[in-house]
């Protein structure tokens, strides 16, 4: 049995789909089973619980030999992952696959990189078998800008952003292969798309697919953070996301690897293909 945490999130759902397509037995840790009806319909079992309830973690892990650790993107990542690692060790889990972040580093000044770096360190020191997956920025995040693309014909990014965008479907497929395969223990894989893309590259891809001009717009980091604050996001999250954008400008997510194709046997999804698959959202 394989436990998947964060199963109702974007990457968790794709991992469950890929695991079930491979015929793997899956149990999903969910706070609200009503929000996981689609996962149940795939044949996945559901375990109610969350990272702050150690008893629920132990119950969910009972009988599981492997687990996919996806922590919620909040300001408690380090604590949540530490709790899960402890519960997994107590339950006798053989392998934990952690969904981390590109450029994870325990000494990073940026919150998400630092928190995931510390989570990686805790997993490595735990005595558990482990695999680290470090995806870059998800192509699916573009869907959050779909309204702006439709209505204003612009795609907005911070100055100098360069990212080897990866389709989360590829991330889910890679996770499923690692969880069901052998020979990956102790490895760290950086999961990327096939190209490093600038804001202009993204706008050009959208323009080709939609048959109209989508213009690239780059804004400064202070303006970007102000826009986040104007949306009502808490200060810590505004800072954390802005720190990520600074990293993207410094090419921290520009590396291109062949990890997706090596793990899944299929080439990484291109941005053109992703847009074609989601054209209705952008048109």
N, C-alpha and C positions, 0 to 999 in steps of 0.2 A: 504494500500500500504506500502511496505517495501523498503526503500532505502538501497542499498549496495554501500559503497565507496570502492575504491581499487578493483573493480570488475574484472579487467583484470589481477590481480595478482594471484599467486598460491592459496592462501587461499580464496580470493574473488571469484574466479571462482568456487571453490568447494562449497562455501556457496550458490552461485546462483543456481548451479545444484541441491543441496539438497532442497532448497526452492521451486524450480519449480517442483521437484519430489513430493513435498507435496501439490502442487497446489496453492501455495501462490503467490499473485501478487507482482512482483518485479520490481523496477526501479534501474538502475545502473548508478552511477556517473562515467563518463569516460572522459578522455582528448581527445581521438581520437576514435570516433565511428567506424572507419574502422577496428580498432583492436578488436572490440567487436561483430563482425558478428555472432560468435558462440553463444554469450549470447542472441542476438536478435532472433536467430533461436530457442532458447529454449522458447521463448515467453516473455523474459524480455524486459521492456522498457529501453531506453537509454536517459540519460540527459548529455549533454556536459557541462563540467566544471571542476574546480579543487579547491583545498583548498585555493589558493591565491586569488580567485575571490569570494568575499562574495555574490555578486548578483547571481552567478551561484549556490552557495550552497542553497540560499533561494529558487531559482526557482526549483531546484531538489527536495527539501524537501516539496514543496507544496503538500498538500493532503496526506502526509505520516504520519502514526501514530507511526511507529517503524523504526529504522535504525540500520544498522551494520556499526560501525566505524572502518575502517582499514586504518591507516595512512601509507603513503609510508615510507620505512625504510631509510630516509635521515636525515640530520642534522637539520630539522625543525619540528620534530614530535610534540613538545610541542606547537609551534605556530599554526600548522595546526589543531591539535585537539582542541585547544582553540577556533579557528575560527568556527570549525564545531559545537562545543557544543553551542556557542552563536547563530548560525544560527538555530540549532534544537530547542533551547528554544524559539526563535522568531517565529518559524513556528508552535509551539504548539505540537511538537512531544511528545508522551507519554512515549516511552521507547527507550533508546540508549544502544545497546550491543557493548561494546568496546573489540576489539581483542588486548590484552595487551601482556605481556611477562612474562615468568616464573621469579620469584624473583623480580618483579617490586618493586621499592622502591625509593621514591622521594629523599632520602638522599644517594643513592648509588653513589659510585665513578665511576661506569661504565655507559657510555652514554645511552645505550638502556634501561637498568634497571631504570636509573634515569628519563629519558624522559617519559617512560611509567608510572612510579610511579607518576609523576607530572600530567600526563594526567588522571590517575585514580582519583587523588585528585580533579582535576578540575571538573570531571564528578560527583563525589560524592557531591561536594559543589554546583552544578548547580541548584538543585531543580528538575531535570529531573528524571524520573524512569530510573534505570540503571541495567545492569548486566556486570560483568567483566569476560572475558575468558582469562586465562593465559596458552597458550600452551607451551610445551617444544620445543626442537629442532625438526624440521620436518625431517621425514625419506626422504622426497623428496630432501633434500639437498645432499643426497648421490649421486643423479643423476649428480651433478656437478663434482663428482670424477669418473664418469663412465669410462672416457677415461683412466685414470691412472689404474683403476682396470682391464680393458681389456688388456691394453698394457704392464703394469709393474707388474701386479698381486700383488699389494699392496693397502692397505687402510691406509691413513695417518691422524693422529690426534695429538693434543698436549698432552704432558705428563700428565698422570693421569686422562684423560677425562672419565667421567661417565655420561650418559644421558639416561633418560627414553624416548627414541625417540617416537614421535607420528606421525601417518600418517595424512597428511593434509586433506585427505578425511574424517577422523573421526572428525577433527576440524570443517570442513564445515557442517557435519551432526549435530554436537552438536549445532553449531550456529543457524542452521535452526530450531531445536527443541525449543531452547530458544526463538527465535524470533516469533514463531508461538504458543507457549504454554503459560501456566499461572503458577504462583507460584514461579517464579525465581527472581523477582525484588529484588534488593539489595544484591544478591548473588555474590560471587566470586568463580569461578571454575578453578582449575588447571587441564589441559587436558594433559594426558600422555599416553604412550604406556603401555603394560602389564609388562615390565621388565626394570630395569636399566641396561644399556649395556656399557661395556668397549670396547675399540678399538679391543681387542682380541675377544670379543663376536661378534662384527660386522664382523670381518674377518672370523670367524668360520661359521657364517651364510652364507656369500657369498661363502665360500668354499663348503659347503654342496649343495647349489643351483647350482653352476657352475660345480661341479665335478672336481675341480682342486684347488690347494692350493693358497689361497689369504693370504698374510702375513700382520700382523699388524705392523705399523711403527709409533713410537711416537717421536715427535720433541719438542725441547724447545720453550718457548714463544718468545724469541728474534729471533730465526730462523724462526718461524712461521710469525712474524710480518714482517721480512725482505722479506719473500716470497710474502706477500700481497703487500708490497711496490714495489717489482719487477714486479708485475702485473699492476702497474700504478694506484692503488687505492689511493685516497687522504689520507693525514696523519690522519685526524680525524677518517676516517673509519677504517684504519689500527689499530688505538688505540682502537676503539670501539669493533671491532671483537676480538682483542687480549684480551681485558678485559672480554668479554664473555667467551672465552676459559679458562681464569683463574677461572672464576666462575664455569665452568663445572668441573674443577679439584678439586674444593672445594665442589663438590657434590650439587651445587645449583639447578641442574636439575635432580637429582637422585631420588627424591620422586616419588613414584608410587601411583596413585589414581584410583578410580573406576568411576570418573566423566563421562568418555566417555560412559561406559555401562549404567550408571544411566540416562544420558540425551538422549541417542539414542536407548536404548533397545537392543543393540548389543555389543558384546565384542570388546575391542580395538584391532585394527589390529596388528598382530605380525610382527616382522621384517622378519621372514621367508616368510610370506604371501606377504609382500610388495615386497621383492626381486623376488618372483615367478611371481608376477603381472608385474614386470618390467625387467624380465630376459633378454630380448632382448637388453636392454641398457648396461648390464654388461657383456654379453657373448662375 
